[in-house]
Structures are given as C-alpha cells and as structure tokens.
Amino acid sequence: MAIANFVGLFFISAYTKLRNFVVAGENGVMVAVIFFFGTILHEISHLLMVWATLSRATSIDLVPRMADVKTDFGLIERRWTLGGVTYIPRSKLAYFPAGMAPLLLIVPAFIVYSNWLTWFEVSWVSIVSLYVVVYLLLFSSIPSPSDFRIAFEGNGWAVWILIIAVTAAIYNFHIKELIDVISI
C-alpha cells in the first residue's frame, strides 16, 4: 500500500510539473517562489552529475528570471526559467547522466516517505509536512523538456540505457540470490 501511495504522489507531481510548463508564463513568479527549494535541489543534482562525469561546469543559475526560450518549432518565446547549469561535457557519454540527474531525487523522496513517521511524532502536522516534503522532492525530480533534449543529444544515451539494463539483469539474477542466501 505504501508503494502505491508513493507512486501516486510521483504521478501527481509529474502532472503538475507538466501543467506548470504550460501555465508558467503569467504565473511564473508564483511557481518560482513556491518551488525555489526544489529548483535548488534539481540544479544541484545536475551539477553533481556534471562533476561525477568529470565534465566542467561553467555556470549555475538558481535565480528565477524571464528568458527567451527556443520552442520545439524553432520559435522564440519569453517565459520563466527557474534555473540552469551550463557545462562543457568531457564526452558524449556525459549528456545522459547530467540531463537525467534529477531522477536521483526519487531516492531521498522514498527514504523520507518510508521513514518520516519514525523520525517524527505522528500528528496531522507531521503527516501534512511529510506529503509536502515528498511532493517537493518528487516535483523536483522530474527532468524539464530541456533536460530531455540534452540527455538524448548524440548517441551516448544508448550506452547508458545498455548499462542500466545490464545492471538490472545482474541484480535480478545474481544479487537477489546472494541476498536470499545471506538472509537465511
């Protein structure tokens, strides 16, 4: 049941994130203020992954601002940009992990969700706080459209998908058996 609630929260945050990309034009200031902490987490995850791939970060922007953004149709439109990390990749393999880095925020969101009520006394305030914190982490974990564009630039993403698939297969076949043996 707890996993189902967590997955439901993820899809709710994904829906509102997509909706905010559409609506953020006139409501950009409100969105920027409400999700400022989440923007910091999102951009720091990009920055950490840029460093992990041995690429060089040239700038990090955490201050929301109006910017000219190129749309998928090649048009330029003015909208709110919540933040950004600019970097020089070490190789084409750096694009995918740097672009998809915010997805790693799902891990602390799940840890918080699983342990919150053992860390804090059960009350309506702590339960509401739990959902606010988890929502914020999940909302921040969803890559933006420009994150997807960067992640799938070049062919490096195929290598990472292959690495993830092989790792999952190894975990599924070998490590699960080892864990079962250790837990006996």
N, C-alpha and C positions, 0 to 999 in steps of 0.2 A: 504493500500500500504506500509506503514512504517513497519508493522509487517512482510510482505512478504520479504522486503529488509533485515530485521534483521535475519529472519530465513535463508535466502540465505547466509548471512555472516557467520552464525553459521555452515552451511554445508560446505562452502568453507574452514573455519578454521579446521573443523573436517577432511576433506580430506587431507589438507596439513599436519596436525598433524600425521595422519596415514602414509602418504608418508614419513615424516621425520623419523619415526621409522624404515622404511626400508632403507633409504638412509644415515642415520646419521653416519654410520661407518666412511667413509672418510671425510664427511662434518661436522662432529661433532663440531669442533671448531667454524665454521661459524654459525651453528644453535645455539650453546650455547651463542655466543656473541649477536646475533640478539634478542634472546628471554630471555635474562638474567632477565630483569624486570618481565616478565611473569612467569619465573621459581620461582622468589621470591614470587609472589602472589600465585602461585599454592601451594608451600610448606607451606606458612603461613596459607593458608586455611586448609591444613591438620593439622597443629599444633594447630590452634584454635579449630578445631573439636575434636582433641585428648583431649584438656583441657576441652571442653564442655561435653565430655563423662566421665570426671573425671578419665581419664587414665593418665599414666605418660610418658611424652616424655623423651627419654634417649639421643637423639641427633638430630640435624638438620644440614643438609649439603646443602649449597647453591652454593658451588664452583663446576663447571663442571669438571669432571675427567673421565679418562678411567677406566673401571671396568670390572671384569669378571661377566657376567650375564648368569644365567641358562635359557635356552630356554624351550619352551613347550615340546620339545622332549627329555629333560634331558641333552642336550649338553651344554657345557660351551663355550660362545663366548665373545670376548673382544669388548666392544662398549662404547660409551659415555653415562655417566649418568649425567643428568643435575642437579639433587638434590635429596634429600630424607629426610624423617622424620622417625626415629626409635622410637617405643614406646612400652610400656607394657600395654596391654588393661586391663581395670578394669573387663570387662566381654566379652563374645562372642558378645554381642549387640554393642560393640564399633567398631567392624571391619567395618561394612557397612557405618556408617556416616563418619568415618575417611577416608575410601577409596574413597568415593564419594564426599567428601567435595569440591573439585574444581568446581563441578557443581554449587555451590552457586555463583561463579563469573559471572554467566549469569545475575544475578540480577543487579549488578553495570553496566554491559555492556549495559543492556537495559535502565537503568536510564541515562547513558551517551548518548546513542543513541537517546533517546527521548528528552533530554533537551539541548544538545550541542549547537544548533543554537540559543537558548535563552540565553545561557551563553556567547557566543562569537559572534562577528560581522560576518555576512555571507560574506565569501570570499573564493576563491579557496583554500587558505592555511588552513582555518579553516575546510573546508569540507574534504580535504585530511587528516588533522590531526584527524578529527572525525573517519574516516574509519580506520586509523592506530591504534588509541586507542581502538576502539571497536574490531577490528580484534585481537589485542594483548590480550584483556580480554577474548574473546571467545576461542582463541587458548589455553590460559592458563586454561580455564575451563574444558577442555576435560581430563578425567582421563586416565592415562597411562595403559598399559596392567598389570603392577604390581599392580596398584591401583584397577583394577577389580579383580585380584586374591585375594588381601587382603579383599576387600569388601564382596566377596562371600565365604570367608572361614567360615566354620561352618554353623549353621542354623540361626544365628542372622539376616541375611538379610531378611528372610521371615517375621519376626516380623516387621521390618521397612517398608517393602512393604505393609503389612497389615495396619500399622499406616498411611502411606501416602494415601492409598485407602480410609480408613475411614474418614480421614481429608478432602479429596477431596469431598467425598459424603456429609459430613456435610456442607461444604462450598457451594456446588452446591444446596442443598435443603433448608437450613435454612438461612445462612448468606446472600445469594443473595436476598431472600425475605425481610430480615431486611434492607438491603441497599436500596431496592426499596421503602420501606415504609419511610425511612429517607429522601430520595431524593425527595419525593413528596411535 
